[in-house]
């Protein structure tokens, strides 16, 4: 039971931020290769940022409700 809790903590606090960081590099590369320009890059990173904000907000809300 203790190992399951540690694995869950590790996945939530190390795995998900690692995936977010990897997605940031992927979106940046996508914007660069497709010559998205400043506005297109802003839109791409804005969409990624909204997804990250939603994940963080869900975590904060569930922390205070449980």
C-alpha positions as CSV (number, residue, x, y, z in Angstrom):
1,X,0.0,0.0,0.0
2,X,2.9,2.4,0.8
3,X,4.6,1.7,-2.5
4,X,1.4,2.5,-4.4
5,X,1.1,5.8,-2.6
6,X,4.7,6.7,-3.5
7,X,4.3,5.7,-7.1
8,X,1.1,7.8,-7.4
9,X,2.9,10.8,-5.8
10,X,5.9,10.3,-8.2
11,X,3.7,10.1,-11.2
12,X,1.7,13.2,-10.2
13,X,4.5,15.4,-9.2
14,X,7.3,14.3,-11.5
15,X,5.7,12.5,-14.5
16,X,3.0,15.0,-15.4
17,X,5.3,18.1,-15.1
18,X,7.8,16.2,-17.3
19,X,5.1,15.6,-19.9
20,X,4.1,19.2,-19.8
21,X,7.7,20.3,-20.3
22,X,8.0,17.8,-23.2
23,X,4.8,19.2,-24.8
24,X,6.2,22.7,-24.4
25,X,9.2,21.7,-26.5
26,X,7.0,19.9,-29.0
27,X,4.7,23.0,-29.4
28,X,7.7,25.3,-29.8
29,X,9.2,23.0,-32.5
30,X,5.9,22.8,-34.2
31,X,5.6,26.6,-34.3
32,X,9.2,26.9,-35.5
33,X,9.0,24.3,-38.3
34,X,5.6,25.7,-39.6
35,X,6.8,29.3,-39.4
36,X,3.7,30.1,-37.3
37,X,4.8,33.7,-36.6
38,X,4.4,35.6,-33.4
39,X,0.6,35.4,-33.3
40,X,0.4,31.7,-34.2
41,X,3.1,30.8,-31.6
42,X,1.1,32.8,-29.0
43,X,-2.1,30.9,-29.9
44,X,-0.3,27.6,-29.7
45,X,1.3,28.3,-26.3
46,X,-1.9,29.9,-25.1
47,X,-3.8,26.7,-25.8
48,X,-1.1,24.7,-24.0
49,X,-1.1,27.2,-21.1
50,X,-4.9,26.9,-20.7
51,X,-4.6,23.1,-20.5
52,X,-1.9,23.4,-17.9
53,X,-4.0,26.0,-16.0
54,X,-6.9,23.6,-16.0
55,X,-4.8,20.8,-14.6
56,X,-3.4,23.0,-11.8
57,X,-6.9,24.4,-11.0
58,X,-8.4,20.9,-10.8
59,X,-5.6,19.8,-8.4
60,X,-6.1,22.9,-6.2
61,X,-9.9,22.5,-6.1
62,X,-9.7,18.8,-5.3
63,X,-7.2,19.5,-2.6
64,X,-9.4,21.9,-0.8
65,X,-12.6,19.9,-1.3
66,X,-11.3,16.6,-0.1
